[in-house]
Amino acid sequence: MRHLMNPLDFTVEELEKLFDLAADIEANPAKYAHVCAGKKLATCFYEPSTRTRLSFEAAMLNLGGQVLGFSDAASSSAAKGESVSDTIRIVSCYADICAMRHPKEGAPMVAASRSRIPVINAGDGGHQHPTQTLTDLLTIRSLKGKLGGFTIGLCGDLKFGRTVHSLINALIRYPDIHFIFISPPELKVPDYITDMLTEKGISYKEVIRLEDCMPDLDLLYMTRVQKERFFNEEDYVRLKDFYILDKDKLSAAKQDMLVLHPLPRVNEISVEVDDDPRAVYFKQAQYGVYVRMALILTLLEIEV
Ligand code: CP
């Protein structure tokens, strides 16, 4: 039995297979419409979500399976003090696979160690968000035709943004990637990541102004400032609008640059950018359904 805790749990070859499956699902949805009949997905979300929870549920429904779960710790027995370990033992009696989001880093890992069914980390604190990374990689592969050979700017909250940490970890396995980290000093990418890049000889630079690197980018990955992970409101208010991507700033970008964002967005991308063909963040959310369908099939070992 396999779980997914970290994007690195799959080899590059396994990811290629997963992305090929996702592409086939996109092209031939009817072929997959009943392949999970009789199977159940539990979504155990101890932290708010729109995309991850609903795309997991849509994925299982698209495969002909069923879904159950909770979207708020307060409506589960966690509110009475039940541990994640006990909850997953119970969920293992009711479902065939579980997607879990938790504000505590490592909680899905604890669940996986006690589970009788595959557990998918659907985001744990500021740590990892592997299925967002699978979504990001599938989006890049589908729209750029390759995973490697580009300069990617990651902009915004690089300290608390788990999607950024997962994506960096995943991208370093592909050739010829150059990272540009764009953040205020208070929200810079953690040292353990830059130390790891230095150790592996992977090229990166850190800048504060988006304008200073826009023409160099093949991909721009925008992120929101993670209000829920700040210790005080004052720091959040000071930093929340540090970056706002608008038409004017985008005019300096390459014509084929892509703007990605895991969403939700707050103010960091002006809505006027949404109609630009380079803005692919809503398409990205759609790819999230295909890749989660492929992931469910893979972890349940269902061959089609
Ligand atoms: N991208 C993402 O994780 O969105 P949600 O928090 O809405 O699931």
Boltz pocket constraint, residues with backbone or C-beta under 6 A from the ligand:
constraints:
  - pocket:
      binder: B
      contacts: [[A, 48], [A, 49], [A, 50], [A, 51], [A, 52], [A, 53], [A, 122], [A, 123], [A, 132], [A, 262], [A, 263], [A, 264]]
      max_distance: 6.0
